[in-house]
């Protein structure tokens, strides 16, 4: 493992200690694989870094990798990813022009009591802060025109604690991170919706992404 900034200079206790000297996407991805910026590297199987178009017009940011993403090493490849792909297609957004990532790059989980399943556990504020340098570096490397937060954790990480997803979903948010920001629900929240409400929740999610598509078409 290469010597990190933590080893060389005392460190910050965050991912900043592991950022490479050159913040290109390949260098970031390689360095992130060895990140020990918080204790979650001991919990997850591997770092799950962002993926997609290197100069994407749209960046989508979720909370953290799920069980399938943790095992595969790729973001949004599980049920949430399948729903996101479908919703993007229905909204008229080319997935090939997007970059997808998470606010936290390791899967945080607890056992279900039987030892057969890993149950998602939301990252806390200190874990989100510790991982934030990777997200900042991704934004700087990709430079998207629009950044979309999927769910409350991503919304707080990107836009601060005052943002409320349900109150502000689908609206253009001013941000220094890109030309515009948006928030919507995480696709996993749609999947958890009771069966009688699922269709409406999915339509609302697609409609939020259609507003993003309209903004991209005008800007």
C-alpha positions as CSV (number, residue, x, y, z in Angstrom):
1,X,0.0,0.0,0.0
2,X,1.4,3.5,-0.9
3,X,2.3,5.8,1.9
4,X,-0.7,8.1,2.6
5,X,-0.7,11.7,3.7
6,X,-1.8,10.4,7.1
7,X,1.5,8.5,7.4
8,X,3.5,11.4,6.1
9,X,2.1,14.3,8.0
10,X,-0.1,13.2,11.0
11,X,-3.2,13.2,8.9
12,X,-6.7,14.6,9.1
13,X,-8.6,11.5,10.1
14,X,-10.5,11.6,6.8
15,X,-10.3,10.6,3.2
16,X,-8.2,13.7,2.6
17,X,-5.2,11.7,3.9
18,X,-5.5,9.4,1.0
19,X,-6.1,11.8,-1.9
20,X,-3.4,11.3,-4.7
21,X,-1.2,14.3,-5.7
22,X,-3.0,14.4,-9.1
23,X,-6.8,14.4,-8.9
24,X,-7.6,12.7,-12.2
25,X,-10.3,10.1,-12.2
26,X,-8.0,7.1,-12.7
27,X,-5.7,8.3,-9.9
28,X,-8.7,9.0,-7.6
29,X,-10.2,5.6,-8.2
30,X,-6.9,3.8,-7.6
31,X,-6.2,5.8,-4.4
32,X,-9.8,5.3,-3.1
33,X,-9.3,1.5,-3.1
34,X,-6.9,1.9,-0.2
35,X,-8.8,4.5,1.8
36,X,-8.7,4.1,5.5
37,X,-10.2,7.5,6.3
38,X,-12.8,6.2,8.6
39,X,-13.6,2.8,10.3
40,X,-16.1,1.7,7.6
41,X,-13.3,0.2,5.5
42,X,-13.3,-2.6,8.1
43,X,-17.1,-3.1,7.6
44,X,-17.5,-3.0,3.9
45,X,-16.0,-5.5,1.5
46,X,-14.3,-2.9,-0.7
47,X,-14.4,0.8,-1.7
48,X,-17.2,1.4,-4.2
49,X,-16.1,4.4,-6.1
50,X,-18.2,6.4,-8.6
51,X,-18.4,5.4,-12.3
52,X,-19.7,6.9,-15.5
53,X,-18.8,9.4,-18.2
54,X,-15.6,11.2,-17.3
55,X,-17.0,14.6,-18.3
56,X,-20.7,13.8,-17.6
57,X,-23.3,16.5,-17.9
58,X,-25.2,15.0,-14.9
59,X,-23.9,13.6,-11.6
60,X,-26.2,11.5,-9.5
61,X,-25.2,11.0,-5.8
62,X,-26.7,8.4,-3.5
63,X,-26.1,7.6,0.1
64,X,-23.8,4.6,0.2
65,X,-23.4,1.3,-1.7
66,X,-25.8,-1.4,-0.9
67,X,-25.2,-5.1,-0.3
68,X,-24.9,-6.0,-4.0
69,X,-22.8,-3.0,-4.8
70,X,-20.5,-3.8,-2.0
71,X,-19.9,-7.3,-3.3
72,X,-19.6,-6.2,-7.0
73,X,-17.5,-3.1,-6.4
74,X,-19.7,-0.9,-8.6
75,X,-22.4,1.7,-7.7
76,X,-26.1,1.2,-8.4
77,X,-26.0,-2.3,-9.8
78,X,-28.6,-3.8,-7.4
79,X,-32.4,-3.3,-7.3
80,X,-32.0,0.5,-6.8
81,X,-29.7,0.7,-9.8
82,X,-32.2,-1.2,-12.0
83,X,-35.0,1.2,-10.9
84,X,-32.7,4.2,-11.5
85,X,-31.8,3.0,-15.0
86,X,-35.4,2.6,-15.9
87,X,-36.4,6.0,-14.5
88,X,-33.6,7.7,-16.3
89,X,-34.7,6.1,-19.6
90,X,-38.3,7.1,-19.0
91,X,-37.2,10.7,-18.2
92,X,-35.2,10.9,-21.5
93,X,-31.8,11.0,-19.8
94,X,-29.0,9.0,-21.4
95,X,-27.3,6.9,-18.7
96,X,-24.1,6.9,-20.7
97,X,-23.9,10.7,-20.2
98,X,-24.2,10.4,-16.4
99,X,-21.8,9.8,-13.5
100,X,-23.1,7.9,-10.5
101,X,-21.6,7.8,-7.1
102,X,-22.3,7.9,-3.3
103,X,-21.7,10.3,-0.5
104,X,-20.0,7.4,1.4
105,X,-17.9,4.8,-0.4
106,X,-18.2,1.8,1.9
107,X,-21.2,-0.3,2.8
108,X,-22.3,0.2,6.4
109,X,-24.3,-2.7,7.7
110,X,-25.3,-4.8,10.7
111,X,-26.1,-8.5,10.8
112,X,-29.8,-9.5,10.7
113,X,-29.5,-11.9,13.7
114,X,-29.4,-15.0,11.7
115,X,-26.0,-14.3,10.1
116,X,-27.6,-14.8,6.6
117,X,-28.3,-11.2,5.7
118,X,-26.5,-7.8,6.0
119,X,-28.9,-5.0,6.9
120,X,-28.2,-1.5,5.7
121,X,-27.4,1.1,8.3
122,X,-27.3,4.8,7.5
123,X,-23.9,6.5,7.8
124,X,-23.6,9.1,10.5
125,X,-22.5,12.7,10.2
126,X,-18.8,11.9,11.1
127,X,-18.6,9.1,8.5
128,X,-20.1,11.4,5.8
129,X,-17.6,14.1,6.6
130,X,-14.7,11.7,6.6
131,X,-15.7,10.5,3.1
132,X,-16.5,14.0,1.7
133,X,-13.1,14.6,0.2
134,X,-13.7,11.9,-2.4
135,X,-17.0,13.4,-3.4
136,X,-15.4,16.9,-3.7
137,X,-12.6,15.4,-5.8
138,X,-15.1,13.6,-8.1
139,X,-17.0,16.8,-8.6
140,X,-13.8,18.6,-9.5
141,X,-12.7,15.9,-11.9
142,X,-16.1,15.4,-13.7
143,X,-17.4,19.0,-13.5
144,X,-21.0,18.1,-14.2
145,X,-23.5,20.8,-15.3
146,X,-26.1,19.4,-12.9
147,X,-25.8,17.4,-9.7
148,X,-28.7,15.5,-8.3
149,X,-28.9,14.2,-4.7
150,X,-30.8,11.0,-4.3
151,X,-32.2,10.9,-0.8
152,X,-31.6,12.9,2.4
153,X,-28.0,11.8,3.2
154,X,-26.8,12.8,-0.2
155,X,-28.8,16.1,0.0
156,X,-27.1,17.0,3.3
157,X,-23.7,16.1,1.9
158,X,-24.1,18.2,-1.2
159,X,-26.3,21.1,-0.2
160,X,-26.3,21.3,3.6
161,X,-28.7,20.5,6.4
162,X,-31.3,23.0,5.5
163,X,-32.4,21.1,2.4
164,X,-35.6,19.0,2.8
165,X,-36.0,16.4,0.1
166,X,-39.8,16.1,0.1
167,X,-40.3,19.8,0.2
168,X,-37.8,20.7,-2.4
169,X,-37.7,17.7,-4.7
170,X,-37.7,18.5,-8.4
171,X,-36.8,22.2,-7.9
172,X,-33.7,23.9,-9.2
173,X,-31.3,24.6,-6.2
174,X,-28.5,27.2,-6.5
175,X,-25.2,25.6,-5.8
176,X,-21.5,26.3,-6.3
177,X,-21.0,22.6,-7.2
178,X,-22.5,22.9,-10.7
179,X,-24.8,25.1,-12.8
180,X,-27.7,23.7,-10.8
181,X,-28.6,21.2,-8.2
182,X,-31.7,19.0,-7.6
183,X,-32.9,16.7,-4.9
184,X,-35.2,13.7,-5.1
185,X,-35.8,10.5,-3.2
186,X,-33.4,7.6,-3.3
187,X,-34.7,4.8,-5.6
188,X,-34.5,2.4,-2.6
189,X,-37.2,4.6,-0.9
190,X,-39.4,4.0,-3.9
191,X,-38.8,0.3,-3.7
192,X,-39.8,0.3,0.0
193,X,-43.1,2.0,-0.7
194,X,-46.2,-0.1,0.1
195,X,-47.6,-1.9,-3.0
196,X,-50.7,0.2,-3.1
197,X,-48.6,3.4,-3.3
198,X,-45.6,2.1,-5.3
199,X,-46.8,3.2,-8.8
200,X,-47.5,6.7,-7.7
201,X,-44.1,6.9,-5.9
202,X,-42.3,5.7,-9.1
203,X,-44.1,8.2,-11.3
204,X,-43.1,11.0,-8.9
205,X,-39.5,9.9,-9.1
206,X,-39.6,9.8,-12.9
207,X,-41.2,13.2,-12.9
208,X,-38.4,14.7,-10.8
209,X,-35.9,13.3,-13.3
210,X,-37.9,14.7,-16.2
211,X,-37.5,18.2,-14.6
212,X,-33.7,17.6,-14.5
213,X,-33.9,16.6,-18.2
214,X,-35.8,19.7,-19.1
215,X,-33.2,21.8,-17.3
216,X,-30.4,20.1,-19.2
217,X,-32.2,20.6,-22.5
218,X,-32.5,24.4,-21.9
219,X,-29.0,25.1,-20.4
